[in-house]
Amino acid sequence: MQKKYSVVVFDLGNVLIPFDYSRMMKRFNEIKEGLGDKFAAFYKSNYEIHRSYERGEITDEKFIEKMLDVLEHKIDGETFCKYFSEIFTVNENVASLLPRIKEKYKLVLLSNTNSIHREYGWKKYDFLKSFDKLILSYEAGAVKPEEKIYRAVEDYTKMPANEHIFIDDVLEYAEGAKKCGWDAVQFLGYEKLLADLKERNIL
């Protein structure tokens, strides 16, 4: 018997918008030799700051202040926000699937993200109009793979857990959805996604 789906949930980063932090590091290294490398090392070894920021536990002001300290105040906050967010491109072939899916299913975006990336980076993209709802970590107060953020989607859709399917490039986050009773697939490229969706009669 074919499983019933009511809601298709997409991750944002590296599914719809690939990102490349090396662009930002290059910018910083151009300002002062080694500054980008220093920033990258700090960010990697203090990843809990990034996670707390995505969870909405740190304000924009506090986050920017901390990052400018690491950057030796060589740039101002506005410039940091721009460089921090000039990391995205669009996966046009994946984005082109959204209107087709929306014809039959409720469409939700579920992303670990922050307000700087939203404001300076990705909010300009037209494909976002296809989504019925954006569930964003910094607004939900939780990050994938925490149960709370998947339940925030259900609170919006009012649909049973097993009628949701989630597409995420990070296997751990796809597995987090499965633990909540959803179906989920790991995004490994456009062709594989097409196959996964056709197998489920979603496309």
C-alpha positions as CSV (number, residue, x, y, z in Angstrom):
1,M,0.0,0.0,0.0
2,Q,1.3,3.4,-1.0
3,K,2.3,5.6,2.0
4,K,0.3,8.9,2.3
5,Y,2.2,12.2,2.4
6,S,0.6,15.6,3.2
7,V,3.7,17.7,3.9
8,V,7.1,17.9,2.1
9,V,9.8,19.6,4.2
10,F,13.0,21.0,2.7
11,D,16.3,21.9,4.3
12,L,17.8,25.2,3.0
13,G,21.6,25.1,3.1
14,N,23.3,22.8,0.7
15,V,19.9,21.5,-0.6
16,L,18.4,24.7,-2.1
17,I,21.3,27.1,-1.5
18,P,24.8,25.6,-1.5
19,F,27.2,27.7,0.6
20,D,30.9,28.3,0.7
21,Y,32.6,29.9,3.7
22,S,35.9,30.1,1.9
23,R,34.6,33.2,0.1
24,M,34.3,35.0,3.4
25,M,37.8,33.8,4.6
26,K,39.3,35.1,1.4
27,R,37.8,38.5,2.0
28,F,39.2,38.6,5.5
29,N,42.6,37.5,4.3
30,E,42.6,40.3,1.8
31,I,42.0,42.8,4.7
32,K,44.9,41.5,6.6
33,E,47.1,38.5,5.9
34,G,46.1,35.5,7.9
35,L,43.0,37.2,9.3
36,G,40.6,34.8,7.5
37,D,42.6,31.8,8.7
38,K,42.5,33.0,12.2
39,F,38.8,33.6,12.0
40,A,38.2,30.1,10.5
41,A,40.2,28.5,13.3
42,F,38.3,30.3,16.0
43,Y,34.9,29.6,14.4
44,K,35.7,25.9,14.1
45,S,37.1,25.5,17.7
46,N,34.2,27.5,19.1
47,Y,31.4,26.0,17.1
48,E,29.0,26.1,20.1
49,I,28.8,29.9,19.6
50,H,27.5,29.3,16.1
51,R,25.0,26.7,17.4
52,S,23.8,29.0,20.2
53,Y,23.4,31.8,17.7
54,E,21.3,29.6,15.4
55,R,19.2,28.5,18.4
56,G,18.4,32.2,19.1
57,E,20.3,32.2,22.5
58,I,22.7,34.9,21.4
59,T,21.5,38.3,20.0
60,D,22.8,39.6,16.7
61,E,24.6,42.4,18.6
62,K,26.4,40.0,20.9
63,F,27.4,37.7,18.0
64,I,28.6,40.5,15.8
65,E,30.6,42.0,18.7
66,K,32.3,38.6,19.4
67,M,33.1,38.1,15.7
68,L,34.5,41.7,15.4
69,D,36.8,41.0,18.3
70,V,38.2,38.0,16.5
71,L,38.6,40.1,13.4
72,E,40.6,42.7,15.4
73,H,37.9,45.3,14.5
74,K,39.4,45.6,11.0
75,I,35.8,46.0,9.7
76,D,32.6,47.3,11.0
77,G,29.4,45.3,11.9
78,E,27.6,46.1,8.6
79,T,30.6,44.9,6.5
80,F,30.9,41.8,8.6
81,C,27.2,40.9,8.0
82,K,27.7,41.3,4.3
83,Y,30.8,39.2,4.1
84,F,29.3,36.6,6.5
85,S,26.4,36.3,4.1
86,E,28.0,36.4,0.7
87,I,28.4,32.6,0.7
88,F,25.3,31.4,-1.0
89,T,24.3,30.3,-4.5
90,V,21.0,28.7,-5.7
91,N,20.5,25.1,-6.7
92,E,18.2,26.1,-9.5
93,N,17.2,22.6,-10.5
94,V,16.1,21.7,-6.9
95,A,14.3,25.1,-6.6
96,S,12.4,24.4,-9.8
97,L,10.7,21.4,-8.2
98,L,9.0,23.5,-5.5
99,P,6.0,24.8,-7.5
100,R,5.3,21.3,-8.8
101,I,5.4,19.8,-5.3
102,K,3.3,22.7,-3.9
103,E,0.4,21.8,-6.2
104,K,-0.3,18.7,-4.1
105,Y,1.4,19.1,-0.8
106,K,1.9,21.6,2.0
107,L,5.5,22.8,1.6
108,V,7.6,23.8,4.6
109,L,11.2,25.0,4.9
110,L,13.1,23.8,8.0
111,S,16.5,25.4,8.5
112,N,19.3,25.8,11.0
113,T,20.0,29.4,10.3
114,N,20.3,32.9,11.8
115,S,18.9,36.3,11.2
116,I,22.1,37.8,9.6
117,H,22.1,35.1,7.0
118,R,18.4,35.6,6.4
119,E,18.6,39.4,6.2
120,Y,21.8,39.8,4.2
121,G,22.0,36.4,2.4
122,W,19.0,34.4,1.3
123,K,15.8,36.3,1.9
124,K,16.0,37.8,-1.6
125,Y,15.5,34.4,-3.4
126,D,12.2,34.1,-5.2
127,F,11.9,30.3,-4.6
128,L,11.0,31.1,-1.0
129,K,7.6,32.2,-2.1
130,S,6.7,28.6,-2.8
131,F,6.8,27.7,0.8
132,D,3.7,27.8,3.0
133,K,5.9,28.3,6.1
134,L,9.5,28.9,7.1
135,I,10.5,27.2,10.3
136,L,13.8,28.7,11.3
137,S,16.0,27.6,14.2
138,Y,16.7,31.0,15.7
139,E,12.9,31.6,15.8
140,A,12.0,28.1,17.0
141,G,14.6,28.1,19.8
142,A,15.9,24.8,18.7
143,V,18.2,23.3,16.0
144,K,18.1,20.1,14.1
145,P,18.4,17.3,15.1
146,E,16.6,18.3,18.4
147,E,13.0,17.0,18.5
148,K,11.6,20.4,19.3
149,I,12.2,21.9,15.9
150,Y,10.5,19.0,14.0
151,R,7.5,19.3,16.4
152,A,7.4,23.0,15.5
153,V,6.7,21.9,11.9
154,E,3.9,19.6,13.1
155,D,2.5,22.4,15.3
156,Y,2.1,24.4,12.1
157,T,0.9,21.7,9.7
158,K,-1.5,20.0,12.1
159,M,-0.8,16.8,10.2
160,P,0.2,13.4,11.6
161,A,4.0,12.9,11.9
162,N,4.0,10.0,9.4
163,E,2.6,12.2,6.7
164,H,5.7,14.4,6.7
165,I,8.8,13.8,4.5
166,F,12.0,15.7,5.1
167,I,14.9,16.3,2.6
168,D,18.2,17.3,4.2
169,D,21.9,16.9,3.1
170,V,23.0,16.1,6.7
171,L,22.2,12.4,7.5
172,E,22.0,13.1,11.2
173,Y,19.2,15.7,10.6
174,A,17.3,13.3,8.3
175,E,17.6,10.6,11.0
176,G,16.3,13.1,13.6
177,A,13.1,13.5,11.5
178,K,12.7,9.7,11.3
179,K,13.0,9.5,15.1
180,C,9.9,11.8,15.2
181,G,8.0,9.4,13.0
182,W,8.6,11.2,9.7
183,D,9.9,9.8,6.5
184,A,13.2,11.4,5.4
185,V,15.8,11.2,2.7
186,Q,19.4,12.4,2.6
187,F,20.0,14.9,-0.2
188,L,22.9,13.6,-2.3
189,G,22.2,15.5,-5.5
190,Y,19.4,16.4,-7.8
191,E,19.1,13.1,-9.7
192,K,18.9,11.1,-6.5
193,L,16.3,13.4,-5.1
194,L,14.2,13.0,-8.2
195,A,14.4,9.2,-7.8
196,D,13.5,9.4,-4.1
197,L,10.5,11.6,-4.8
198,K,9.3,9.5,-7.8
199,E,9.7,6.3,-5.8
200,R,7.2,7.8,-3.3
201,N,4.8,9.1,-6.0
202,I,5.5,12.7,-4.9
203,L,6.6,13.7,-8.4
